Amino acid sequence: MKLQQIFAVMWKELRQMARDRMTVAMMIGIPSMQLLLFGYAINPDVRHLPAAVADMANTAGSRALVQDMFATDIVRSVAGARTPQELQALLQAGQIRIGILIPADYERRRLDGREAVQVIVDGSDTSVQASARQLAQMPLEGQRVAGPAQISVLPLYNPRRIAAINVVPGLIGVILTMTMVMFTAMAIVRERERGNLELLITTPVTSAELMIGKVLPYIAAGLVQATLVLVLGAWLFQVPVHGTLWDVYAASVLLIVANLSLGLLVSTMAKTQFQSMQMAFFLFLPSIMLSGFMFPFDGMPKVVQWLAEVLPLTHFIRLIRGVMLRGAGLLELWPDALALAGFSVAMMTLAILRFHKRLD
């Protein structure tokens, strides 16, 4: 072995790496992104949870208690309710994460030392339960410390806080994001590297027909993956499906099409299959970190939440947990379903336009 030859090969690799802009971007971008995500965006201390209050007592004491609860910054008012049923409907539709129920005989209960307030929590996200329990430590009017069980916490949908029940529905989205984007990210590049692209250009197939034709087979593959996760989740971890299977599969199809469209757009920008894999991996990090799958969405800064709203996985997490754990329907969760559909149309349109330009 000669050091001069080793040095020559090393120098050649360094120059080749420097010429590959995607590799340089990955070397700089991934550690920078992780530092920003974990240092700035990820915050386990959840605040400003969307909440609604059903104050059936409407006394000076009950109104003061509500103001004190909102002053903690743990919750913020986003809707109003008059009855427990209205609170339940808001929770099921995902419009609020916490419902505060104050009964009509609040003052008598408070003076008797009985349970006087009930904090109803969307337990489909375990991090919300931990933050909501801080409200139960608040003292009522005339007390220095909270009375015994005077503010109770009622977690719905996952009262035992079993991690698998919270994780498995979101895992469907994570798996579909990783596989679907990767499959189609290499689609056009693979055709170009194998020389098949020139043959396709000579056929009467249009750009739109080619793109849609490449997407359709993977939809079936994605549904097989979703079914596998559902079956294993129910068998191994007893994960419930409170909604209909139709809504579960409809939400899955929306995410599959969104990810396939995004993968096709990546495929039109990459020059090699390795480059397409790099770009796809670059998209995985923010999707998994910011979607609410691993870390509480409500704990992120507003700017990061706006960025997360662009990611399809963020909307799917809300859809699938709403359907499987809360028993909601897609019509109740229409904003997130509409966001996924709009994302698919936008990405597919851009992919078709970019591919048409490549043909020119």
C-alpha positions as CSV (number, residue, x, y, z in Angstrom):
1,M,0.0,0.0,0.0
2,K,1.3,3.4,-1.0
3,L,0.2,6.5,0.8
4,Q,0.5,8.6,-2.4
5,Q,-2.1,6.5,-4.2
6,I,-4.4,6.5,-1.2
7,F,-4.1,10.3,-1.0
8,A,-4.9,10.5,-4.8
9,V,-8.1,8.5,-4.4
10,M,-9.0,10.5,-1.3
11,W,-8.5,13.8,-3.1
12,K,-10.6,12.5,-6.1
13,E,-13.4,11.6,-3.7
14,L,-13.3,15.0,-2.0
15,R,-13.5,16.8,-5.3
16,Q,-16.3,14.7,-6.4
17,M,-18.2,15.4,-3.2
18,A,-17.6,19.1,-3.6
19,R,-19.1,19.0,-7.1
20,D,-22.2,17.2,-5.9
21,R,-24.3,20.1,-4.6
22,M,-26.9,17.7,-3.1
23,T,-24.3,15.9,-1.0
24,V,-22.9,19.2,0.3
25,A,-26.4,20.4,1.1
26,M,-27.1,17.2,3.0
27,M,-23.9,17.5,5.0
28,I,-24.7,21.0,6.0
29,G,-28.5,20.9,6.0
30,I,-29.2,17.8,8.1
31,P,-27.2,18.7,11.2
32,S,-28.5,22.3,10.9
33,M,-32.1,21.1,10.6
34,Q,-31.8,18.8,13.6
35,L,-30.2,21.5,15.7
36,L,-33.0,23.9,14.9
37,L,-35.8,21.3,15.3
38,F,-34.6,20.0,18.7
39,G,-33.4,23.3,20.0
40,Y,-36.1,25.6,18.8
41,A,-39.2,23.7,17.5
42,I,-39.4,20.8,19.9
43,N,-40.9,21.7,23.2
44,P,-42.5,19.0,25.5
45,D,-44.0,21.7,27.7
46,V,-47.4,22.2,26.0
47,R,-49.1,25.5,26.2
48,H,-52.0,27.4,24.7
49,L,-54.1,24.2,24.1
50,P,-57.4,25.0,22.3
51,A,-60.2,24.8,24.8
52,A,-63.9,25.5,25.4
53,V,-65.8,26.2,28.6
54,A,-69.3,25.2,29.5
55,D,-70.0,27.4,32.5
56,M,-73.5,26.2,33.5
57,A,-73.2,28.1,36.9
58,N,-72.3,31.5,35.5
59,T,-71.5,33.0,38.9
60,A,-68.8,35.4,39.9
61,G,-66.8,32.5,41.3
62,S,-67.0,30.4,38.3
63,R,-66.1,33.2,35.9
64,A,-63.1,34.0,38.1
65,L,-62.0,30.4,38.0
66,V,-62.2,30.4,34.2
67,Q,-60.1,33.5,34.0
68,D,-57.5,32.0,36.3
69,M,-57.3,28.9,34.1
70,F,-56.8,30.9,31.0
71,A,-54.2,33.1,32.8
72,T,-52.0,30.0,33.2
73,D,-51.4,29.9,29.4
74,I,-52.1,26.2,29.5
75,V,-55.3,26.7,27.6
76,R,-56.8,29.3,25.3
77,S,-60.4,29.8,24.4
78,V,-61.3,29.0,20.8
79,A,-65.0,28.0,21.1
80,G,-68.0,28.3,23.4
81,A,-70.3,25.6,24.7
82,R,-73.4,25.4,26.9
83,T,-73.7,21.8,27.7
84,P,-71.5,18.7,28.2
85,Q,-72.8,17.3,24.9
86,E,-71.5,20.4,23.0
87,L,-68.1,20.0,24.7
88,Q,-68.0,16.3,23.6
89,A,-68.9,17.2,20.0
90,L,-66.1,19.8,19.9
91,L,-63.6,17.3,21.3
92,Q,-64.7,14.6,18.8
93,A,-64.3,16.9,15.8
94,G,-60.8,18.0,17.0
95,Q,-61.7,21.6,17.4
96,I,-60.6,21.7,21.0
97,R,-58.2,19.6,23.1
98,I,-59.6,20.4,26.5
99,G,-63.2,21.0,27.7
100,I,-63.9,22.7,31.0
101,L,-67.3,21.8,32.5
102,I,-68.6,23.8,35.4
103,P,-72.0,22.4,36.7
104,A,-74.9,24.6,37.7
105,D,-74.5,23.8,41.4
106,Y,-70.8,24.8,41.3
107,E,-70.9,27.1,44.4
108,R,-72.6,24.5,46.6
109,R,-70.1,21.8,45.5
110,R,-67.2,24.2,46.1
111,L,-68.4,25.0,49.7
112,D,-69.1,21.3,50.4
113,G,-65.6,20.3,49.3
114,R,-66.9,18.0,46.6
115,E,-65.9,17.7,42.9
116,A,-66.9,21.1,41.5
117,V,-65.1,21.3,38.1
118,Q,-64.4,18.7,35.4
119,V,-61.6,19.0,32.9
120,I,-62.4,16.8,29.9
121,V,-59.2,16.0,27.9
122,D,-58.7,14.7,24.4
123,G,-56.6,11.6,25.4
124,S,-55.7,10.7,21.9
125,D,-52.5,12.7,22.5
126,T,-50.9,11.7,25.8
127,S,-48.9,14.9,26.1
128,V,-52.1,16.8,26.4
129,Q,-53.2,14.8,29.4
130,A,-50.0,15.7,31.3
131,S,-50.6,19.4,30.7
132,A,-54.3,19.3,31.6
133,R,-53.5,17.7,35.0
134,Q,-51.8,21.0,35.9
135,L,-55.2,22.6,35.9
136,A,-56.4,20.2,38.6
137,Q,-53.8,21.7,41.0
138,M,-55.5,25.1,40.9
139,P,-57.1,26.3,44.1
140,L,-60.8,27.3,44.0
141,E,-62.0,30.6,45.3
142,G,-61.3,31.0,49.0
143,Q,-58.6,28.3,49.1
144,R,-54.9,28.6,49.3
145,V,-54.4,25.1,47.7
146,A,-56.6,22.9,45.6
147,G,-59.2,21.0,47.5
148,P,-59.2,17.2,47.4
149,A,-60.5,16.2,44.0
150,Q,-62.4,19.4,43.5
151,I,-61.1,19.7,40.0
152,S,-61.1,16.3,38.3
153,V,-59.5,15.3,35.0
154,L,-61.5,13.1,32.6
155,P,-59.3,11.8,29.8
156,L,-61.3,10.5,26.9
157,Y,-60.3,8.0,24.1
158,N,-57.2,6.7,25.9
159,P,-57.9,7.0,29.6
160,R,-55.1,4.5,30.6
161,R,-52.5,6.5,28.6
162,I,-51.4,3.4,26.7
163,A,-48.6,4.6,24.3
164,A,-49.4,2.1,21.6
165,I,-52.9,3.4,21.2
166,N,-51.5,6.8,20.5
167,V,-48.5,5.7,18.4
168,V,-50.0,3.0,16.1
169,P,-52.4,5.3,14.2
170,G,-49.7,7.8,13.5
171,L,-47.3,5.0,12.5
172,I,-49.5,4.3,9.5
173,G,-48.8,7.9,8.3
174,V,-45.1,7.6,9.0
175,I,-44.7,4.4,7.1
176,L,-46.7,5.6,4.2
177,T,-44.7,8.8,4.1
178,M,-41.4,7.0,4.1
179,T,-42.3,4.4,1.5
180,M,-44.5,6.3,-0.9
181,V,-42.2,9.3,-1.3
182,M,-39.2,7.0,-1.8
183,F,-41.0,4.8,-4.4
184,T,-42.0,7.7,-6.7
185,A,-39.0,9.8,-6.0
186,M,-37.0,7.3,-8.0
187,A,-39.6,6.7,-10.7
188,I,-38.7,9.2,-13.4
189,V,-35.0,9.0,-12.6
190,R,-35.0,5.2,-12.9
191,E,-36.7,5.5,-16.3
192,R,-34.0,7.9,-17.4
193,E,-31.1,5.8,-16.1
194,R,-32.4,2.7,-17.8
195,G,-33.0,4.5,-21.1
196,N,-36.7,3.9,-21.0
197,L,-37.5,7.6,-20.9
198,E,-36.6,8.1,-24.6
199,L,-39.0,5.3,-25.5
200,L,-41.8,6.9,-23.5
201,I,-41.2,10.2,-25.2
202,T,-41.9,8.6,-28.6
203,T,-45.2,7.2,-27.5
204,P,-48.5,9.2,-27.6
205,V,-48.6,9.1,-23.7
206,T,-48.9,12.6,-22.3
207,S,-47.1,13.9,-19.3
208,A,-50.2,13.8,-17.2
209,E,-51.1,10.3,-18.3
210,L,-47.5,9.1,-17.5
211,M,-47.6,10.7,-14.0
212,I,-51.0,9.4,-13.1
213,G,-50.2,6.0,-14.5
214,K,-47.1,5.8,-12.3
215,V,-49.0,6.8,-9.2
216,L,-52.0,4.4,-9.4
217,P,-50.1,1.1,-8.7
218,Y,-48.5,2.4,-5.6
219,I,-51.9,3.4,-4.1
220,A,-52.7,-0.3,-3.8
221,A,-49.3,-1.0,-2.2
222,G,-49.9,1.8,0.3
223,L,-53.3,0.3,1.2
224,V,-51.7,-3.0,1.8
225,Q,-49.2,-1.4,4.2
226,A,-52.0,0.4,6.0
227,T,-54.0,-2.8,6.4
228,L,-50.9,-4.6,7.8
229,V,-50.4,-1.9,10.4
230,L,-54.1,-2.0,11.4
231,V,-54.2,-5.8,11.7
232,L,-51.0,-6.0,13.7
233,G,-52.0,-3.0,15.9
234,A,-55.3,-4.6,16.7
235,W,-53.8,-8.1,17.3
236,L,-50.7,-7.2,19.3
237,F,-51.7,-3.9,21.0
238,Q,-55.5,-3.9,21.0
239,V,-55.6,-0.6,19.2
240,P,-59.3,0.3,18.6
241,V,-61.0,1.6,15.5
242,H,-63.9,3.7,16.8
243,G,-64.7,5.2,13.4
244,T,-65.5,3.3,10.2
245,L,-62.9,1.4,8.2
246,W,-64.1,3.3,5.2
247,D,-63.0,6.6,6.8
248,V,-59.6,5.0,7.8
249,Y,-58.9,3.9,4.2
250,A,-60.2,7.2,2.7
251,A,-57.8,9.1,4.9
252,S,-55.0,6.7,4.0
253,V,-55.7,7.2,0.3
254,L,-55.5,11.0,0.7
255,L,-52.1,10.7,2.3
256,I,-50.9,8.1,-0.2
257,V,-51.8,10.3,-3.1
258,A,-50.2,13.4,-1.5
259,N,-46.9,11.6,-0.8
260,L,-46.8,10.0,-4.3
261,S,-47.4,13.4,-5.9
262,L,-44.6,14.9,-3.7
263,G,-42.3,12.0,-4.7
264,L,-43.0,12.6,-8.4
265,L,-42.0,16.2,-8.0
266,V,-38.8,15.2,-6.3
267,S,-38.2,12.7,-9.1
268,T,-38.4,15.5,-11.7
269,M,-35.7,17.5,-9.8
270,A,-33.2,14.7,-9.1
271,K,-30.6,13.6,-11.7
272,T,-29.8,10.2,-10.1
273,Q,-31.6,7.7,-7.9
274,F,-29.1,8.4,-5.1
275,Q,-29.9,12.1,-5.4
276,S,-33.6,11.4,-5.2
277,M,-33.1,9.3,-2.1
278,Q,-31.2,12.1,-0.5
279,M,-33.9,14.6,-1.2
280,A,-36.6,12.2,0.0
281,F,-34.7,11.7,3.3
282,F,-34.4,15.5,3.6
283,L,-38.2,15.6,3.7
284,F,-38.6,12.9,6.2
285,L,-37.1,14.7,9.2
286,P,-39.4,17.7,9.3
287,S,-42.4,15.5,8.5
288,I,-41.8,13.1,11.4
289,M,-40.6,15.8,13.9
290,L,-43.2,18.5,13.3
291,S,-46.3,16.5,12.4
292,G,-47.3,15.8,16.1
293,F,-46.4,12.2,15.8
294,M,-43.4,12.2,18.2
295,F,-43.7,15.6,19.8
296,P,-46.8,17.7,20.8
297,F,-47.8,20.0,18.0
298,D,-49.3,22.6,20.4
299,G,-45.9,23.0,22.1
300,M,-44.2,24.3,19.0
301,P,-43.7,28.0,18.2
302,K,-46.3,29.5,15.9
303,V,-43.9,29.9,13.0
304,V,-43.0,26.2,13.2
305,Q,-46.7,25.3,13.4
306,W,-47.3,27.3,10.2
307,L,-44.5,25.3,8.5
308,A,-45.9,22.0,9.8
309,E,-49.3,22.9,8.3
310,V,-47.7,22.5,4.8
311,L,-46.7,18.9,5.6
312,P,-49.2,16.2,4.6
313,L,-48.4,14.0,7.6
314,T,-49.5,16.8,10.0
315,H,-53.0,16.6,8.6
316,F,-53.1,12.9,8.4
317,I,-52.1,12.5,12.1
318,R,-55.2,14.6,13.0
319,L,-57.4,12.6,10.6
320,I,-56.3,9.1,11.6
321,R,-56.4,9.8,15.3
322,G,-59.8,11.5,15.0
323,V,-61.2,8.5,13.1
324,M,-59.6,5.7,15.0
325,L,-59.6,7.0,18.5
326,R,-62.3,9.6,18.7
327,G,-64.8,8.0,16.3
328,A,-65.0,11.1,14.1
329,G,-65.9,11.0,10.5
330,L,-64.1,12.7,7.6
331,L,-66.9,15.1,7.2
332,E,-66.3,16.4,10.7
333,L,-62.6,16.6,9.9
334,W,-63.0,18.2,6.5
335,P,-60.4,20.9,6.9
336,D,-57.6,18.4,7.1
337,A,-59.0,16.2,4.4
338,L,-59.3,19.3,2.1
339,A,-55.7,20.3,2.9
340,L,-54.4,16.8,1.8
341,A,-56.5,16.9,-1.4
342,G,-55.2,20.4,-2.2
343,F,-51.6,19.4,-1.5
344,S,-52.0,16.5,-3.9
345,V,-53.4,18.6,-6.7
346,A,-50.6,21.2,-6.3
347,M,-47.7,18.7,-6.2
348,M,-49.1,16.7,-9.1
349,T,-49.6,19.9,-11.2
350,L,-46.0,21.0,-10.5
351,A,-44.6,17.5,-11.3
352,I,-46.5,17.5,-14.6
353,L,-45.3,21.0,-15.5
354,R,-41.7,20.2,-14.7
355,F,-41.7,16.9,-16.5
356,H,-43.2,18.6,-19.6
357,K,-40.3,21.1,-19.5
358,R,-37.8,18.3,-19.4
359,L,-39.3,16.8,-22.5
360,D,-38.9,20.2,-24.3
